[in-house]
Each structure stands twice: as C-alpha cells, then as structure tokens.
C-alpha cells in the first residue's frame, strides 16, 4: 500500500492508502501514435516499460478515431514510421505515396505485436486521474483508475503522450491553449466510413470537374495506379445543398480522407464542431451529440448530391471524437512556426519531419473561426501548400523545470501555428520515439531528463533522421 502526495491538479491534493499496481523504469501515459512509439522505443532499450491507455485498444485517433492517413511522403520516412508502414504495405494494408492511407484494423494488430515484442506491459481501459510526487516534489508515479478501483503506478520516468497534457496538468506545469489572441482552438471532428460507393462514377466526376476541388496536390489526390485517393472540395455542390436545406451553415466542403476503390469504401472527414474545449467533459459530450447530428445531415447530402454515392451507407463511426488542439505544455524551448519556416537547425535535434503545409496565419490548419473552406478561405480554396522540412529539438519535449516527465505528441512545447505541424501523426511518432528513448536513458543513468546524454538517444535512434 502506498500513502503519499497525490496531485489531481494544480490546486487539488489527495492523500490515501492505495495499492501499487506496478513499478517501472518508464511509464508512457496515452496509447495513441505518440504513446505507442514511445513505449516501443523505451521497451526496446531494455527498460521495464508500461503503457496506460483509457481505451481498450491502441493507436488513438489513427485507429479508434479512423484517421487512417499518414500525412507525409513514404519516401522520406525513417525509424519507427517507416518500419510500421513497410509492414502494413507488405500485408496489403497501406499505400506508399505522397501521403500514406492505411488499414486502421491491421495497424492496431501490428501495434499490439510491436508492444508485445518490446515486452511492454499494458494497462488498457485505465484512466489517469493524478500523479504522485516524491519528497523533492518530482513526479514518481501516476494515480490511475480502472475496474478494480484506484491504484498507483510507480515510475522512474513518465512520458506524457496524453494529447491533452494531462500528466503535466496534474503536475502543475504551465501550459497554453489555443491562439494567443483569443485562446480559440481548432474544431473537433468525428470521422466515419461509408460503403456502397460507385468509385468509378465518383472518380470520373472528380477528374472532369477540377474547379470544384482544392488545387493543392496533397489535398486532392487521385492516383488510381497507386491507390492513393484523397478528395477535398465539391464546393458548388455543397453550396447548392445548403440552399436547399440539406446541409448546415458551417459546412463549406465535402472531404474524403481516404478511398479504397476495390472495397467501395471511404473515410469521411467533413464534420467540424467549433468552440469546444477538449479538456472539458461537458464540451466533449455536446460535441459528440452535435457531430452525430452533422453526420446524419452529411449522409443525407451525399446520397442526394454526390455522384457515385447515391446508394452509399454508413459502415462505422470513430470510437472517439478527434480533438486537434488543447493544452500545449510550456517547455525548456518554445518552438515557433518561424523556426519551422526557416528550417532552423538545433544542436539537440532528435527528429526530422517533412510534409506539405500552408505557412502563416492564412494556413492555421483548421481555423477556429468556423469559416474553413468558405469562399473567403484562401488557404483552402486557392493556396497550394509547400513541402516543409524541419528538425525537432529535444528541449520541446521537456516541461519547464521537469526532472522526470517528458512530452510526446500534440502536447509538446510550441506556438499555435507550429502546432499544426507538430500535432500530425508523423511528428507524433517522431517525438514519441525520442521521448521513449530519452526516458529510458534518463532512468537507466539516474539523470534528470534535461541532463540526458544526447549521444545515447541518437545511438538508439539508429537510422532515423535528426
């Protein structure tokens, strides 16, 4: 039994006798792309590692949330990302292109295999609800709850890959949310899949009506030879449907994230729920209800207006709503989009990312203002994103003043505009891998996370670019 200082937030302390559920070198909090990468990387070093995830599966938004598109060219991947998608492609579950659509169910299976081979203990269906601290005030464990009740997981080092920065929030590390000027955050999304599509008819319409779609070659891709299909637009059809009462006012486009013609299926990424805070339960509940309302309208719309989708039907809906943007923890270094645009080199670089993006305020990466894709939205209607390459410094993974906690995924230290680059799945895998290795090295050497020997991290990174 453990009785210690338990912190459920910056101002809430709790003392109780609770069972210790396990003791680890590295605890990874959150089992999305970043968390899986971190846990596998830590486990492969030989560190005793566990992964804590609130769902009964792993992969987060990429799998349970149906976001089955990796937004970077396959040819520039390295490290765990390349390893994962090489396996998926060899089993018919991914397409090697400028972006990489993949089979999310096969991805889950491979994630579990990777975790098992790395000897990672899993705590699924388990919520993190606080942290424990040692006498020096450093985090040394997580307060968790699952079916048997509450307990403590003790860990020498913790990787916060929760997306919302929950571990860092419970610890009391400073953070930012949303845009600097108004704290508004990007919209929430519920992805879903449909079947029964006449893909030939659909694709012929797209090819014959280029003015209906985004000119960005990464937003609208029809490569039937490779099977890489992503469609963003139907602008005039959407306006026609709105005037006829078939769509809601905030819908300005119809977007297919990935299409699989041989199956007659597609993943739809059109739902947008604005003015919601993903760290508030009441907002999440309201967003889910609103997302389902939008989904019903979209299905009615596609059957009535979209060529090839007249007989389409709903096949699955994401188990979780997609939250793009909540807490960004303030770290030892604060990365900006200016750093990314300049291609800045860093002495402590631990990763490299490449993808097509629109830079600056015109390309906020899903604007919080509710005007995304409207006639006045230059970034969506006219702009063509350029290929952006950037290195990731280790210091954005370290919460300011932290000795035992590291960050991975979309809660790393950066500004609002840099966040649109760092929240994407390729960057999440990159920061997750580095954080997992760094946590293992820090625990093994008994050094603070800010004092880790960088050469050891890079040695474990192997052929990964940094």
C-alpha positions in Angstrom: 0.0 0.0 0.0 1.2 3.5 -0.8 0.4 6.6 1.1 2.0 9.7 -0.4 1.4 13.1 -2.1 -1.1 12.6 -4.8 -2.0 15.5 -7.1 -5.2 15.6 -9.1 -4.5 19.1 -10.5 -2.6 22.2 -9.7 -4.7 23.0 -6.6 -6.1 19.6 -5.5 -4.1 17.3 -3.3 -5.3 13.9 -2.1 -3.9 11.5 0.5 -5.0 7.9 0.8 -3.8 4.4 1.1 -3.8 2.9 -2.4 -2.3 -0.3 -3.9 0.8 0.0 -6.0 -0.1 -1.7 -9.3 3.4 -1.9 -10.6 6.9 -0.3 -10.6 8.6 0.7 -13.9 11.6 2.4 -15.4 9.3 4.1 -17.9 5.6 4.8 -17.8 4.0 6.0 -21.0 0.7 7.8 -20.5 -1.5 7.6 -23.5 -1.6 5.0 -26.2 -2.1 7.0 -29.4 0.6 7.1 -32.2 3.0 9.0 -30.0 2.4 6.8 -27.0 2.8 3.5 -28.9 6.0 4.9 -30.5 7.3 5.9 -27.0 6.5 2.6 -25.3 8.0 0.5 -28.1 11.2 2.7 -28.2 11.6 2.5 -24.4 10.9 -1.2 -24.3 13.4 -1.9 -27.0 16.2 -0.4 -24.9 15.5 -3.0 -22.2 13.8 -0.6 -19.8 10.9 -2.0 -17.9 8.0 -0.2 -19.5 4.3 0.1 -19.3 1.7 1.9 -21.4 -1.5 3.3 -19.9 -4.5 3.9 -22.2 -8.1 4.9 -21.4 -9.5 2.9 -24.4 -9.5 -0.9 -24.9 -7.3 -0.5 -27.9 -4.2 1.4 -29.0 -3.4 3.9 -31.8 -5.7 6.7 -30.6 -7.2 8.9 -33.3 -5.3 6.9 -36.0 -7.2 3.7 -35.3 -10.1 4.2 -32.9 -10.7 7.6 -34.4 -10.5 6.3 -38.0 -7.9 9.0 -39.1 -6.3 6.4 -41.4 -4.0 8.8 -43.4 -0.3 9.4 -42.6 0.4 12.9 -43.8 3.9 12.6 -45.1 5.6 11.0 -48.2 6.6 7.4 -47.6 10.0 8.0 -49.3 11.1 10.4 -46.6 10.0 8.3 -43.6 12.6 6.8 -41.3 12.7 5.0 -38.0 9.5 3.5 -36.5 7.2 5.2 -39.0 9.0 3.5 -41.9 9.1 0.2 -40.1 5.3 0.4 -39.4 4.2 1.3 -42.9 6.6 -1.1 -44.6 4.9 -3.9 -42.6 1.4 -2.6 -43.4 2.2 -2.2 -47.1 3.6 -5.8 -47.3 0.3 -7.1 -45.9 -1.8 -5.0 -48.2 -2.7 -2.5 -45.5 -1.0 0.7 -46.7 -0.3 2.7 -49.9 3.2 4.1 -50.4 2.6 7.6 -51.8 2.9 11.3 -51.1 0.5 10.6 -48.3 0.0 7.1 -46.9 -3.6 5.8 -46.4 -3.7 2.7 -44.3 -6.0 0.0 -42.9 -6.6 1.0 -39.3 -7.6 -2.5 -38.1 -4.4 -4.0 -39.4 -2.5 -1.1 -37.8 -4.0 -2.0 -34.4 -2.8 -5.6 -34.8 0.7 -4.5 -35.7 0.8 -2.1 -32.8 0.0 -4.8 -30.4 2.6 -7.1 -31.9 5.3 -4.3 -31.6 4.3 -3.7 -28.0 4.4 -7.4 -27.1 7.8 -7.9 -28.8 9.2 -4.9 -26.8 7.8 -6.5 -23.6 5.6 -3.5 -22.8 3.0 -4.1 -20.0 -0.4 -2.8 -21.0 -2.9 -1.1 -18.7 -5.9 -0.7 -21.1 -9.3 0.6 -20.0 -7.4 2.7 -17.5 -7.8 6.4 -16.8 -5.0 8.6 -15.4 -6.5 10.9 -12.7 -3.5 12.3 -10.9 0.2 12.0 -10.2 2.3 11.1 -7.2 5.4 13.1 -6.2 8.5 12.2 -4.1 9.8 14.3 -1.2 11.7 16.5 -3.7 8.4 17.3 -5.5 9.2 15.4 -8.6 6.7 13.1 -10.3 7.3 9.4 -9.4 4.1 7.8 -10.5 0.6 8.0 -11.8 -2.7 7.7 -10.0 -5.0 5.6 -12.2 -8.4 4.1 -12.0 -9.9 1.0 -13.8 -12.5 -1.7 -13.0 -10.9 -2.8 -9.6 -10.7 0.8 -8.4 -7.9 3.3 -7.9 -4.2 2.5 -7.7 -0.7 3.9 -8.2 1.8 3.0 -10.9 5.3 3.9 -9.8 7.7 5.1 -12.5 11.2 6.5 -12.6 10.3 8.5 -15.7 7.0 9.4 -17.2 6.2 10.2 -20.9 3.1 12.4 -21.2 1.6 11.3 -24.5 -2.0 12.0 -23.4 -2.6 14.6 -26.2 -4.2 17.0 -23.6 -1.1 17.1 -21.5 -3.0 15.5 -18.5 0.1 14.3 -16.6 1.7 17.8 -16.9 -1.6 19.5 -15.9 -1.9 17.3 -12.8 1.8 18.1 -12.0 1.2 21.8 -12.3 3.5 22.6 -15.3 2.5 25.8 -17.2 0.6 25.5 -20.5 -1.1 27.4 -23.3 -4.3 26.7 -25.1 -5.5 27.9 -28.5 -4.5 31.1 -30.3 -2.6 33.7 -28.3 -5.1 36.5 -29.1 -8.4 34.7 -28.1 -7.5 31.2 -26.9 -9.8 29.7 -29.5 -8.9 26.1 -30.5 -9.2 24.2 -33.7 -12.5 22.3 -34.4 -13.3 18.8 -33.2 -14.0 16.1 -35.8 -15.8 12.8 -35.8 -14.6 10.6 -38.7 -16.7 7.9 -40.2 -16.6 5.4 -43.0 -19.1 4.6 -45.7 -19.6 1.7 -48.1 -21.6 1.0 -51.3 -19.8 3.7 -53.3 -19.6 3.5 -57.1 -16.0 4.7 -57.1 -15.7 4.7 -60.9 -18.5 7.2 -61.2 -17.2 9.3 -58.2 -13.6 9.5 -59.5 -14.8 10.3 -63.1 -16.7 13.3 -61.7 -13.6 14.5 -59.7 -11.4 14.2 -62.8 -13.9 16.0 -65.1 -14.5 18.9 -62.7 -11.1 20.2 -61.3 -12.5 23.6 -60.5 -14.7 22.0 -57.8 -11.8 21.0 -55.7 -8.7 22.3 -53.8 -5.8 22.9 -56.2 -3.3 21.6 -53.5 -1.9 18.3 -54.8 -1.8 17.0 -51.3 -5.4 17.9 -50.5 -6.9 16.4 -53.7 -5.1 13.3 -55.0 -6.5 10.8 -57.5 -3.8 8.3 -58.3 -5.6 5.1 -59.2 -2.3 3.4 -60.1 -1.0 3.5 -56.6 -4.4 3.6 -54.9 -3.8 6.9 -53.3 -7.1 8.8 -53.3 -7.9 11.9 -51.2 -10.6 14.4 -52.3 -11.3 17.9 -50.8 -14.0 20.1 -52.3 -17.3 19.7 -54.1 -17.6 23.4 -53.3 -20.5 24.4 -55.6 -22.4 21.2 -54.8 -22.2 21.9 -51.1 -23.5 25.5 -51.6 -26.4 24.1 -53.7 -27.2 21.6 -50.9 -27.1 24.3 -48.2 -29.5 26.5 -50.1 -31.9 23.5 -50.5 -31.7 22.8 -46.7 -29.8 19.6 -46.9 -26.7 20.8 -45.1 -25.9 23.0 -42.1 -24.4 26.5 -42.5 -20.9 25.8 -41.2 -20.3 23.1 -43.8 -18.4 24.6 -46.7 -16.9 21.4 -48.4 -17.1 17.7 -48.5 -13.8 15.8 -47.7 -12.8 12.2 -48.3 -9.6 11.4 -46.4 -9.0 8.1 -48.0 -10.9 5.9 -50.5 -10.4 2.2 -51.2 -12.0 1.6 -54.7 -11.6 -2.2 -54.5 -13.8 -2.2 -51.4 -16.1 0.6 -52.4 -15.4 2.4 -49.1 -14.1 5.8 -48.0 -13.3 7.6 -44.8 -15.2 10.9 -44.4 -13.6 13.9 -42.7 -16.2 16.6 -43.0 -17.7 17.1 -39.5 -16.5 20.2 -37.7 -17.6 21.2 -34.2 -16.4 24.7 -33.2 -16.0 26.5 -29.9 -15.3 23.3 -28.0 -12.6 22.7 -25.3 -11.4 19.1 -25.4 -10.3 19.3 -21.8 -13.9 19.9 -20.6 -16.2 16.9 -20.3 -19.3 18.9 -20.9 -17.9 20.2 -24.1 -16.9 16.7 -25.3 -20.5 15.5 -24.6 -22.0 18.4 -26.5 -19.5 17.9 -29.4 -20.3 14.2 -29.8 -24.1 15.0 -29.9 -23.5 17.8 -32.5 -21.2 15.6 -34.5 -23.8 12.9 -34.8 -26.3 15.5 -35.9 -23.9 16.6 -38.6 -23.2 13.0 -39.6 -26.9 12.4 -40.3 -27.1 15.5 -42.5 -23.9 14.6 -44.4 -25.2 11.1 -45.2 -28.5 12.6 -46.5 -26.5 15.0 -48.5 -24.1 12.5 -50.2 -26.9 10.2 -51.3 -28.8 13.2 -52.8 -25.9 15.2 -54.4 -22.6 13.3 -54.7 -22.1 11.3 -57.9 -21.3 7.7 -57.1 -22.6 7.9 -53.6 -26.3 7.6 -54.3 -26.5 4.1 -52.7 -23.8 4.6 -50.0 -24.4 3.6 -46.4 -22.7 4.2 -43.1 -20.3 1.4 -42.1 -18.5 2.7 -39.0 -18.0 5.7 -36.8 -15.0 6.7 -34.8 -15.0 5.4 -31.2 -13.7 8.7 -30.1 -14.1 12.3 -31.4 -11.0 13.8 -32.8 -9.6 16.6 -30.7 -6.9 18.6 -32.6 -5.9 21.2 -30.2 -5.9 21.6 -26.4 -3.0 22.1 -23.9 0.5 22.8 -25.2 2.9 22.4 -22.3 5.5 25.2 -21.9 8.9 23.6 -22.2 12.6 24.3 -21.9 12.3 25.6 -25.5 9.3 27.1 -27.2 9.2 26.2 -30.9 7.5 28.6 -33.3 6.4 28.3 -36.9 9.1 30.9 -37.8 11.6 28.2 -36.6 9.9 25.7 -38.9 9.7 28.0 -41.9 13.4 28.9 -41.5 14.4 25.3 -41.4 16.3 26.0 -38.2 19.0 23.6 -37.1 19.1 22.7 -33.5 22.1 21.3 -31.5 19.8 19.0 -29.7 17.8 17.8 -32.7 16.2 14.4 -32.2 13.9 14.1 -35.2 13.1 15.3 -38.7 9.7 15.8 -40.3 8.5 16.6 -43.8 5.1 17.4 -45.1 3.1 19.8 -47.3 1.6 22.7 -45.4 0.4 26.3 -45.9 2.5 28.6 -43.7 1.4 31.6 -41.7 -2.0 32.8 -40.4 -3.7 32.0 -43.8 -2.9 28.4 -43.1 -3.9 27.9 -39.4 -4.5 24.2 -40.0 -8.3 24.1 -39.5 -9.1 27.7 -38.3 -11.1 28.0 -35.1 -13.3 30.7 -36.7 -15.8 28.5 -38.3 -15.0 29.7 -41.8 -12.9 26.8 -43.0 -13.4 26.2 -46.7 -15.7 29.1 -47.2 -15.5 31.3 -50.3 -13.2 33.7 -48.4 -10.9 31.0 -47.1 -7.8 31.5 -49.3 -5.8 28.7 -47.6 -8.4 26.1 -48.6 -9.9 27.4 -51.9 -6.7 28.6 -53.6 -3.5 28.1 -51.7 -1.1 25.3 -52.5 1.0 24.2 -49.6 4.7 23.8 -50.0 6.8 20.9 -48.8 8.1 21.9 -45.3 11.0 20.1 -43.7 12.0 20.8 -40.2 14.0 19.4 -37.3 12.7 18.8 -33.8 14.7 19.9 -30.8 14.8 17.7 -27.7 14.0 20.7 -25.4 10.4 21.0 -26.6 9.9 17.6 -25.0 10.9 18.8 -21.6 8.3 20.6 -19.5 9.9 23.7 -17.9 11.6 22.6 -14.7 10.9 18.9 -15.2 13.3 16.3 -13.9 11.2 13.1 -14.5 8.5 14.0 -17.1 8.8 14.2 -20.8 6.3 15.2 -23.5 5.4 13.4 -26.8 2.7 14.1 -29.4 0.5 17.1 -29.8 1.1 18.5 -26.2 4.8 19.4 -26.9 6.0 23.0 -26.4 5.2 25.2 -29.4 3.1 28.1 -30.5 -0.3 27.8 -32.2 0.9 27.9 -35.8 3.8 25.5 -35.2 1.3 23.1 -33.5 -0.4 22.4 -36.9 2.9 20.7 -38.0 3.8 19.0 -34.7 0.3 17.6 -34.0 0.3 15.4 -37.1 0.9 11.7 -36.9 4.4 11.8 -38.4 5.6 14.3 -35.9 3.8 12.4 -33.1 5.7 9.2 -34.0 9.0 11.2 -34.1 8.5 12.9 -30.7 7.2 9.7 -29.2 10.2 7.7 -30.3 12.6 10.2 -28.9 10.8 10.7 -25.6 10.6 7.0 -25.0 14.3 6.5 -25.6 15.2 9.6 -23.6 13.1 8.4 -20.7 14.7 5.0 -20.7 18.2 6.5 -20.8 17.4 9.0 -18.1 16.1 6.3 -15.8 19.0 4.0 -16.5 21.6 6.7 -15.9 19.7 8.2 -13.0 19.9 11.7 -14.5 17.3 14.3 -14.9 15.5 14.3 -18.3 17.2 17.6 -19.1 20.7 16.2 -18.4 20.4 13.1 -20.6 23.4 12.3 -22.8 22.1 13.2 -26.3 24.6 10.9 -28.0 22.9 7.9 -26.3 19.5 9.0 -27.5 20.8 9.3 -31.1 22.6 6.0 -30.8 19.2 4.3 -30.1 17.6 6.3 -32.9 19.8 4.4 -35.4 19.0 5.3 -39.0 16.2 7.8 -38.0 16.9 11.2 -39.4 17.6 14.1 -37.0 
